[in-house]
């Protein structure tokens, strides 16, 4: 990947800081395994890094830190529109804190008021909000059933009593042996009928079967 030792050594800093990509890291390790000069150079880098980490950290005086922050702020806000925005922010920020507190207080009072109004207990059964509900599978017949590699998709007609009226296969394997198992599985399963305004009615349900094993 690299053609010279100079190019390898230019990546020593990233190598020691663990910031190299996987390809660069692999190339450096391969080169170090065969180049003694680069290995000695890397040891010097590691020694220098250890000496720098051993140096005591000096704290910046507070007045110097303040001057640096002021200079940095002036440099960042040289744009007149940015300076105007900072001044407006400094003016309106003290006003936003009381306003936010007032809004939060109003929301808390509203929640407490609404929570105090508890709905009375009633014995009237709930009326379902859904106008039409599709039929659903309640229980599959206890038998082994394997559709092979491809799923078997079929549409099943369910009457108002939850009984199977018929079905048709949309996709999947269609062998005679599989259809015999499918007949027993469908006609011995239990379905919940569809409803219209809460009353049972005829409907259709789409089933997708794939390598399932149902046991009692």
C-alpha positions in Angstrom: 0.0 0.0 0.0 2.9 2.4 0.8 5.9 2.8 -1.4 8.5 4.2 1.0 9.5 4.4 4.6 8.9 8.2 4.6 5.2 7.6 3.6 4.9 5.0 6.4 6.4 7.3 9.0 4.0 10.1 8.1 1.2 7.9 9.6 3.0 7.2 12.9 1.1 9.9 14.7 -2.3 8.5 13.7 -1.0 5.0 14.4 -0.1 5.8 18.0 -3.4 7.7 18.5 -5.4 4.7 17.1 -6.9 6.8 14.3 -5.8 4.8 11.3 -8.2 3.0 9.0 -8.1 -0.8 9.0 -6.2 -0.9 5.7 -3.5 1.6 6.8 -3.1 -0.2 10.2 -2.6 -3.5 8.4 0.0 -2.0 6.0 2.0 -0.3 8.8 2.1 -3.5 10.9 3.2 -5.5 7.8 6.0 -2.9 7.1 7.2 -2.8 10.7 7.6 -6.6 10.7 10.2 -6.4 8.0 11.8 -2.9 8.4 14.0 -2.5 11.5 14.7 1.2 10.8 11.0 2.1 10.9 10.6 0.0 14.1 13.3 2.1 15.8 11.7 5.3 14.6 8.4 4.2 16.0 10.0 3.4 19.4 11.3 7.0 19.4 7.8 8.3 18.7 6.4 6.2 21.5 9.1 7.5 23.9 8.3 11.1 22.9 4.6 10.5 23.4 5.2 9.1 26.9 7.4 12.1 27.8 4.7 14.5 26.7 2.0 12.7 28.6 4.2 12.8 31.7 4.5 16.6 31.6 2.5 18.5 34.2 -0.5 20.4 32.9 -0.4 24.2 33.4 -3.6 26.0 34.2 -4.3 29.2 32.2 -4.7 32.3 34.5 -8.3 33.4 34.7 -7.7 36.9 33.3 -5.9 35.3 30.2 -8.7 32.8 29.7 -11.2 35.7 29.8 -9.3 37.7 27.2 -9.0 34.6 25.0 -12.8 34.1 25.2 -13.4 37.7 24.3 -11.1 37.6 21.4 -12.7 34.4 20.1 -16.2 35.8 20.5 -15.2 39.0 18.6 -13.6 36.8 15.8 -16.7 34.7 15.5 -19.1 37.6 15.5 -17.5 39.9 13.0 -20.6 39.7 10.9 -22.9 42.6 11.8 -26.0 40.4 11.5 -24.5 38.0 14.0 -23.6 40.8 16.4 -27.2 42.0 16.2 -28.6 38.6 16.9 -26.3 38.2 19.9 -27.5 41.5 21.3 -31.1 40.6 20.8 -30.5 37.3 22.5 -28.9 39.0 25.5 -31.9 41.3 25.7 -34.7 38.8 25.4 -33.1 35.8 27.2 -33.9 37.2 30.7 -37.5 37.8 29.7 -38.0 34.2 28.3 -37.2 32.5 31.6 -40.2 34.0 33.5 -42.5 33.5 30.5 -41.5 29.8 30.3 -42.1 29.4 34.0 -45.6 30.9 33.5 -46.4 28.6 30.7 -45.3 25.5 32.6 -47.3 26.6 35.6 -50.4 27.0 33.5 -49.9 23.5 31.9 -49.5 21.9 35.4 -52.7 23.5 36.6 -54.6 22.4 33.5 -53.4 18.8 34.0 -54.4 18.8 37.7 -57.8 20.2 36.8 -58.4 17.7 34.1 -57.2 14.8 36.3 -59.6 15.7 39.0 -62.6 15.2 36.7 -62.7 11.4 36.7 -65.2 9.7 34.5 -67.9 7.8 36.6 -67.9 4.0 36.7 -70.7 2.5 34.5 -71.9 -1.0 33.9 -72.8 -0.3 30.3 -70.5 -2.4 28.0 -68.3 -0.4 25.6 -69.4 -0.1 22.1 -66.6 -0.9 19.6 -65.4 2.1 17.6 -64.5 0.1 14.5 -67.4 -0.1 12.1 -66.1 -3.2 10.3 -63.6 -5.8 11.6 -62.1 -8.6 9.5 -62.2 -12.2 10.6 -59.2 -13.5 12.7 -57.6 -16.8 13.5 -58.4 -17.9 17.0 -56.8 -21.4 17.0 -55.1 -23.6 14.4 -55.7 -27.3 14.2 -53.1 -29.4 16.1 -51.2 -31.0 13.2 -47.8 -30.8 11.4 -47.8 -28.7 8.4 -44.8 -27.9 6.1 -45.1 -25.7 3.0 -41.5 -26.2 1.8 -39.2 -23.4 0.8 -42.0 -21.1 -0.6 -44.8 -19.7 1.6 -48.3 -20.8 0.9 -50.8 -17.8 0.7 -54.5 -18.5 0.6 -57.8 -16.7 1.0 -60.3 -18.3 3.4 -64.0 -17.5 3.4 -65.5 -17.4 7.0 -69.2 -17.2 7.6 -71.0 -15.3 10.4 -70.6 -18.3 12.8 -66.9 -18.5 12.4 -66.9 -21.6 10.2 -64.9 -22.1 7.0 -67.0 -21.9 3.8 -64.1 -22.4 1.4 -60.7 -21.3 0.5 -58.5 -20.7 -2.6 -54.7 -20.8 -2.9 -53.1 -17.6 -4.2 -49.5 -18.7 -4.3 -47.2 -21.5 -3.2 -46.8 -25.2 -3.7 -50.0 -27.0 -4.8 -49.3 -30.7 -4.5 -52.2 -33.2 -3.7 -50.5 -34.3 -0.5 -50.1 -30.7 0.7 -53.7 -30.0 -0.2 -54.9 -32.9 2.0 -53.0 -31.5 5.0 -54.3 -28.0 4.1 -57.9 -29.2 4.1 -57.6 -30.7 7.6 -55.7 -27.7 8.9 -58.3 -25.2 7.6 -61.5 -27.0 8.4 -60.5 -28.0 11.9 -59.2 -24.6 12.9 -61.3 -22.0 14.8 -61.9 -18.5 13.4 -63.5 -15.4 14.8 -66.0 -14.0 12.2 -66.0 -10.6 10.8 -68.3 -7.9 12.2 -70.2 -5.0 10.8 -71.4 -2.5 13.5 -70.7 -5.2 16.1 -72.8 -7.9 14.4 -71.1 -11.1 13.0 -71.0 -11.3 9.2 -69.3 -13.2 6.4 -65.8 -12.2 5.5 -62.4 -13.3 4.1 -59.0 -13.7 5.8 -55.6 -14.0 4.1 -53.3 -16.6 5.6 -49.6 -16.9 4.8 -48.1 -20.3 6.0 -44.4 -21.1 5.9 -42.8 -24.2 7.6 -45.0 -24.2 10.7 -45.5 -27.1 13.1 -48.6 -26.9 15.3 -49.0 -29.5 18.0 -51.7 -30.0 20.7 
